[in-house]
Structure formats: structure tokens, C-alpha cells
Amino acid sequence: MSEDDTGATGPYTDAARARLVMAYEACELADLARAAVPIGKHELNPDGTNRSPGNVLAAARVLSAAERFFEAAAVLERMGGADWQLIGDVLEVPPRTALARFAMAEETFRELLSSEGVEAADEASRLRAYMAREPLEVALDLDDWVLRHEDGDSDLGTTPVSGGLVRKDPRRRTGKHP
């Protein structure tokens, strides 16, 4: 399903696409963290010690997902117009530190936006490229995920992700971010 197949009138904004990547990273992080909650019947020995190693690997995966989520949030801020000074101020670090920490993630995202048909090296890169090319399809999948995991009291509606995506206004010009 492409944007044209769904009757889309134009592409989504870079910030909308960045927010979608952030939503996806949050979904991945939540799934990984959720998997660490149950304690299996045979996970621990009768004396309470760990039966098999591997918990540190699971924790490392959660940490890695949290770092990707953090980077996606910084990229979203940049796509929304924030400069490195603002990001540094929010994180209580110098702008140069914020730049050093997140510039590669921003560059990678911008390359995904500008490179149609470029082959990605690994599965994660291919998925991010797909998100950049087909944001509505990914957003609809995330709608389903949110609704499956919805708390009973929330009033998210039927399109909690896709309903918030913003399309580019063809009459508005956008410049490069500092």
C-alpha cells in the first residue's frame, strides 16, 4: 500500500515521518521490556538462583532499543525545527555534546528521506527506509498495536497513530534546519 493507493494527496512532513519512527521505536522498546516481565516456571533453580544465563542479553536489547528511541526523539526535535542549543539545553549538556550524540542519527534519517530505492545494509535499516517510504502503512500497523495494548480508560480513538500524521502543505516552503 503506498500513499497514492490510499488516496493520499501528498507526502507527509519530515517531522511526521520522524514521529512515526519514534512511535515504532517506542513499540519495539515496549515489546522488549514487556517480554522481561514474566518469570517462567523453570527460569530459576529451586534455591532461587538463575537456571540459565541470558538475562543480561535481554537487558542489553532493551537498553539498545531505549537508545534508538532516544535518538528518534532527538531526530524528531530536529525535524520540528529545534537547534542543537535547544536540544542541549533540554538534556542539560552543551550543544556540541548534543550534536556529537545525535548528528549521525539525524544524518541517517535525512538520507532515508532523500534516497528512494537505495538498498539498506541490514534489516533495521530496511525497516526504517520502509517507514520513510510508506508512513501510512506503518502507522496503520502501529494503530493496531496501540489498540491491542490499550489501557481500558484511554480514549485514543480508532487511529491513535495514523490520525496524528501531518501531510506537507504544498504551498509552504521549508528550509534547512540549522
C-alpha angles and dihedrals in degrees: 000000000000128000089260091053090059096050093258114171097206146345123292121254119264088245091053090051091047090050089052091053089050090050090051092049090050089052092051092047092050092050093049093046092046090054089059094057104074118076110215120226092244098036095097131046118240088260090057097253122131112272098204133014120242106096092103089054090052090049091049089054090051090049091049090050090049090053091051089050090050091050092047090053091052091048089051090053090051093048087050091057104266116146126217091260092061094045090048091049092052091049092041093238132114115273089246090058091050090049092050092048099047110019094094092052090050092047091049091050093049090050090053090053094050101039115074113182096010110140115241119223101226141019095264091051091048090051093050090048089051090050090053092049099040107027096155094054091049091046091053090052089050090049087059092047093051093047092050090052097037119137112235096246100051122106100206098144123219097296106045093158108021092043091065099050114115124213124218115264104230090208093058122080120213126202134206118283118244 
